[in-house]
Amino acid sequence: MGIETLDDRRQGRMTKDGIRIYDQDDFAGMHRAGALAARILDDIAPLVVPGATTGEIDDAITRMVEEAGATSATIGYKGYQHASCISVNHVVCHGIPGEKRLKDGDILNVDVTVIVDGWFGDTSRMFAAGGLSRKAERLIQVTHDALFKGIEAVKPGNTFGDIGHAIQAYVEAHRMSVVRDFCGHGLGRVFHAPPNVLHYGRPGTGAELEPGMFFTIEPMVNLGRPETKVLSDDWTAVTRDKSLSAQFEHSVGVTEDGVEIFTLSPAGKFHPTWG
């Protein structure tokens, strides 16, 4: 038997599935990191307008992270060079900010992860440049609500399959599809860790939820078919049928009787209509 160190205790214990269990004291660190990531997304809302470039939005995010004394988790991650992923229209996820100018009616997901005192805050939400088409508005609403259906399934004794099933059932009831090529993930003092949080599944399957588990739930929903492909830049994932895609993401922690959301919008702007 080895000697347990302070760092070992701070990291918590591991389940048989390799999922780290954090202590109650660790929730505060995740709330600080999550609050900053959420506030940054609040603050960029006025920048998302027709004519703005995704690169300009990312530059603003980079400044906000630096001014907060935090660190971007994505700059330098596997060679990535931006403080956000910005995915427009049929881009499912991992869109690279650049010179693309937004047009009236574009929808976009902005995904930000920051590190605050060693804790990772990871969140994304949808924005609209100008007016929304009816089909885009409906897609965004269903995706938003599907995320919260998944969050409602988070409580001790439930399983990760319960989360995925809640999301899948809701989305498919609205004649849309859940992307299966990407998933949520564990996080805490690391960016990505077990478990993989699938946004589809069967009730009662997968690892059982326990208090102290930290992870993201981040369903990607397509108006058309679920298949995706990754472009030659090795990052940008798009719908194969060119249909619109949307995504919302929260970082959450399992409590003794339910769930805490670490990335709630301080200004109540998580939904693009700010409702």
N, C-alpha and C positions, 0 to 999 in steps of 0.2 A: 504494500500500500504506500503510495506517495504522500508527500506532505502537502496539504492544501494551502495555497497562498491566498493573499487578499484578492489578487486579480482573478483567481479561480472562483472565489465566492462572488465577486462582482459579476462574473459571467453567468452565474446561475447553473442549474443542472440541465442535463440533456435527457429527452425521452428516448425510448427504444427506436423511434423513427428518426432520431437525429435532430429533433426540434428543441431549441434552447428554451428553457423556462426562466424568465426573469423575475426578480424580486419586486415587491410592491414599491419600494423606493425608486425603482428604475422607471416607473410610469412618469415621474416628473420630468426626467430627462427627455423622454420621447414627446411629451407635451411641448416642451420648449422648442425642440427641433421641428416638430410638426406645425407649431404655430407660426414659426418664421416662414416655412415653405408656403403655408396658406396665405400669410399676409403678403408675400411677394406676388402671388397670383391675384390677390385683391388689387394690388397697386398697379398691375400692368393693364387692368381692364380698360382704362381710357386710351391706351395705346393701340388697342385692337380695332382699327378702322380701315376702311378701303383706302388703298394707296400706301399704307405702311408696309415695310418689309418684315419678314420673319427674323431677319438678321438684326434689325433695329430693336425688335422686341427682346431678342436674346441679349443684346448689348445692355439693355436696361436691367434685365434680370441679373446679369453679371455684376453690374454696379451695385444693385441692391444687396446682393450676397456679400460683397466686399464691405459695403458701408455698415452692415450688421455685424461685422467681425466674424462671419461664418466662413465656411468652405463649401464650394460646389463639389458634390460627389461625382458629377459626370465629367468635369473637365479633367482629361487625362485618363479616364476610365476606358481601358482597352483601346486607347488612341483617340477617343472622342474629344473634341475640342470646344464644346459649347456647354453653357450652364443650363440648357434646357433642350428638350426635344419638342418640336412644333410640327404637328401633323395636320395637314390641310385636306379637307374634303375626302378623297378616297384613300388617303394615307392612313393606315391603321395605327401605326405607332413608329417611334424612333425617327420621325422626320427631322432632317438636319436644317437648322436655320440658315438663311442665305439671302439672296437678292430678290427672291420671289415677292412680288407685291400682291397684297390682298385685294380681292375684288369684292364688290358689293354682293352679299349673299354667301360668301365663303364661310365655312365653319372650320374651326381648328381646335385641336387639343393641345394644351401646353402642359408639359410634364417637368416638374422641378424636384430635385433632391438636394438637400443641404445637410451639412454636418455641423452640429452645435455641441460643443463639449464632448465630442466623441459619439454623439447619438445621431442617427440618420432620420431625417424627416422627408417623406416621399409622398407626393400628391400630384394629381393632374385633374384638369377640368376642361369643359368645353367653353369656347367663346364664339361669338358671331361677329363678323365684320359687316355692318350695315343690317339690312333686313333679312329675315329668315324665310325660306320657302316653307310651305306647309309640311312637305315630306322631311325636310331637315329638322324642323321644329319637333315633329313627332319622333324622329329617331333620337334626338337629344333627350327628350322627355323619357322615353322608354329606357334608354341607357342609364340615365340618372336614377330612375326608380328601381331598375334592376340592381344597381349597386346597393341600394338601401334594403332591397329584399334579401340580398346576401348578408348584409350586416345584421339584419334582424335574426338570422339563423346562428349568429355567433353567441354561444353560451356554453359553459362547461357541460360535458356529456354529449353534446352534438358532435358531428364529424365534419371534416372538410367536404365530404360528399354532400352533406346537407346544404352547405353554402352554395356549392356549384349547382345543385339541383334547383334551389330556389331561384337562382339567376336564370338558368336555362329555361325553366318552365315559364317564367314570366315573359322572357324575350320571345320565345317561340309561340306563346299565346297571342303575341302581337304580330306574328308573321314576319319576324326578323330572325337573324341568325347570330349565334355566339361564336366568335373567333376561338379556335382551338389551338392555334399555333403558338400562342403566348399566354402567360398566366401571371398571377400574383406570386408573392414570395415572402419568406421570412425576412426580417430585418431587426435592427436594434443597434448594436455597436458595429455591425457590418451592413453592407449595402444589400447583398443577396445571400440568403441562407435557406436551408430547408424550413418549411415545406414548400413545394410547388402548390399554389392555390389555384386550382382549376375552376373555371367559371361554368362548368357543366358537370354532370355526374349523377350518381344514384344515391338516394337517401341512405344513411347508415354505413356508407363506405368511407374508406380513408381513415387517417389518424383521428383519434378522439381529441376534442378541444379541451385544454386545461388552462386554468388561470396562470397568467404570466407568459403566454404565447403572444408574440408580436408579429404581425404580418400585414401585407397589403392585400386589398381586394380591388381589382381594377378591370372590370369587364370591358371588352371591346365588342361592339355590336355593329353588324352590317345590315344595311337595307336589303342587300341581295344575299348571295351565297357566302358561306363562312371562309372559303379558301383565300389564302394570301400568298404573296410572293415577295421576296426580298430583292431589291434592286442591286445594281452592280456596285453601289457604294458600300455594300455589306451592312447597311444600317436600315435604310428606309423600307418599311413593309407596307405594301399596298393591297387593296382588294383585287383579286384576279379578274373579277367581272366589272371593275371600275365603279362599283356602287359606293355610295357614301358610307362612311364609318364614323363611329363616335366612341368615346371612352371617358369614364370618370374613375378616379382613384382616391381612396382613403387609406391611411395607415391606421391600424387598430390594435388594441390589446384586449385579451380575454381577461375578464375580472371574475371574482368569486360568483357573481350572479348574472353576468352578461358581458357587456362590451363597452370599452371607451374608444372614442374616435379621437386620434391625436391631431388630425389635420383639418379640423373644422374651420371654416372661413370666419375670421374675426369680424368682418363687416357683413356677413350674411350674403356673400356674392358667389357661393359655390355653383349655383345654377346661372346660366347666362342671362336669364331674365331677372336674376337677383330676387327670385321668389322663394 
